[in-house]
Amino acid sequence: LQLVESGGGLVQPGGSLRLSCAASGFTLDYYAIGWFRQAPGKEREGVSCMDRSGGSTHYLDSVKGRFTISRDNAKNMVYLQMNSLKPEDTAIYYCAVDLKGACQMPYYSASYYPYWGQGTQVTVSS
């Protein structure tokens, strides 16, 4: 079972990035998906979660209205569209799989996600 993130990079404040998470070795259809981030010197925090159907989503308050989680089960992919990026969004971003179909609450509890990607760096700076 493997998750691989991509799409990170350096972007100016106010810019956008789209992160992708590709799954292999298993089918994402049955599982809730989460995005987390960890900035230097800070604890990892949950950014978003989407249930297996895509009908239920949760977001960190500071990213609501700017970030959008989505999934394409046919392609076994998960995405995080990030708009209006701020310097405080700078972090390594990780996707993770919750083996339940729904986001277990609180969705930001890392203990619910047994599978993680290696992360992709997002740097927001002018």
C-alpha positions as CSV (number, residue, x, y, z in Angstrom):
1,L,0.0,0.0,0.0
2,Q,1.5,3.3,-1.1
3,L,0.5,6.9,-1.2
4,V,2.6,9.4,-3.2
5,E,2.0,13.2,-3.0
6,S,3.1,15.6,-5.7
7,G,2.4,19.2,-6.7
8,G,4.2,21.1,-4.0
9,G,6.6,23.9,-4.6
10,L,7.4,27.6,-4.1
11,V,4.5,30.0,-4.7
12,Q,4.0,33.7,-3.9
13,P,1.4,34.8,-1.3
14,G,-2.0,34.9,-3.0
15,G,-1.0,32.1,-5.4
16,S,-2.4,28.7,-5.9
17,L,-1.2,25.1,-5.9
18,R,-2.9,21.8,-6.5
19,L,-1.6,18.8,-4.5
20,S,-2.2,15.3,-5.8
21,C,-2.0,12.0,-3.9
22,A,-1.8,8.8,-5.9
23,A,-2.6,5.5,-4.3
24,S,-1.3,2.2,-5.4
25,G,-1.7,-1.3,-4.0
26,F,-5.2,-0.7,-2.9
27,T,-8.4,1.0,-4.0
28,L,-9.3,4.3,-2.4
29,D,-13.1,3.9,-3.1
30,Y,-13.8,2.4,0.3
31,Y,-11.9,4.8,2.5
32,A,-12.0,8.3,3.8
33,I,-9.0,10.5,2.9
34,G,-7.2,13.1,4.9
35,W,-4.7,15.9,4.2
36,F,-2.3,16.9,7.0
37,R,0.6,19.4,7.2
38,Q,3.5,20.0,9.4
39,A,5.4,23.3,9.6
40,P,9.0,23.5,11.0
41,G,8.9,23.5,14.7
42,K,5.2,22.8,14.9
43,E,3.0,19.9,15.4
44,R,1.3,18.1,12.5
45,E,-2.2,19.4,12.0
46,G,-5.2,18.0,10.1
47,V,-6.1,20.2,7.1
48,S,-9.1,18.3,5.6
49,C,-10.9,15.0,5.4
50,M,-13.3,13.6,2.8
51,D,-15.5,10.5,3.2
52,R,-15.5,7.7,0.6
53,S,-18.4,9.2,-1.4
54,G,-17.1,12.7,-1.4
55,G,-20.3,13.9,0.1
56,S,-18.9,14.9,3.5
57,T,-15.9,17.1,4.0
58,H,-14.1,18.8,6.9
59,Y,-11.6,21.6,7.0
60,L,-9.3,23.3,9.4
61,D,-10.8,26.7,10.2
62,S,-7.8,28.6,8.8
63,V,-8.2,27.1,5.3
64,K,-11.9,27.1,4.9
65,G,-12.9,28.9,1.8
66,R,-9.4,28.7,0.4
67,F,-8.7,24.9,0.2
68,T,-10.8,22.3,-1.5
69,I,-10.4,18.6,-1.1
70,S,-11.5,16.3,-3.9
71,R,-11.1,12.7,-5.1
72,D,-11.3,10.8,-8.3
73,N,-11.9,7.2,-7.3
74,A,-11.7,6.0,-11.0
75,K,-8.1,7.3,-11.1
76,N,-7.4,6.3,-7.5
77,M,-6.4,10.0,-6.8
78,V,-7.0,12.6,-4.1
79,Y,-6.4,16.3,-4.6
80,L,-6.1,19.4,-2.5
81,Q,-6.7,22.6,-4.3
82,M,-5.1,25.5,-2.4
83,N,-5.9,29.1,-3.3
84,S,-5.1,32.4,-1.8
85,L,-2.0,30.9,-0.2
86,K,-0.5,32.6,2.8
87,P,3.1,32.3,4.3
88,E,1.6,30.5,7.2
89,D,0.5,27.7,4.9
90,T,4.1,26.8,4.4
91,A,4.6,23.2,5.5
92,I,5.1,19.6,4.4
93,Y,1.7,18.3,3.2
94,Y,0.8,14.7,3.6
95,C,-2.1,12.6,2.4
96,A,-3.4,9.8,4.6
97,V,-6.0,7.0,4.4
98,D,-8.6,6.3,7.1
99,L,-9.8,2.7,6.7
100,K,-13.3,3.7,7.6
101,G,-15.6,5.0,4.9
102,A,-16.4,8.1,6.9
103,C,-14.1,10.7,8.5
104,Q,-13.8,9.6,12.1
105,M,-14.1,12.5,14.4
106,P,-12.1,14.5,15.2
107,Y,-10.9,14.1,11.7
108,Y,-7.6,15.7,12.5
109,S,-6.6,12.8,14.9
110,A,-3.7,11.2,13.1
111,S,-4.3,7.9,14.9
112,Y,-7.2,7.2,12.6
113,Y,-5.0,7.1,9.6
114,P,-2.7,4.0,9.3
115,Y,-1.3,4.8,5.9
116,W,0.6,8.0,4.9
117,G,2.5,9.4,2.0
118,Q,6.0,10.8,2.2
119,G,4.9,14.4,2.0
120,T,5.4,17.3,-0.4
121,Q,6.9,20.6,0.5
122,V,4.8,23.8,0.0
123,T,6.5,27.1,0.5
124,V,4.6,30.3,0.3
125,S,7.0,33.3,0.1
126,S,7.7,36.4,-1.9
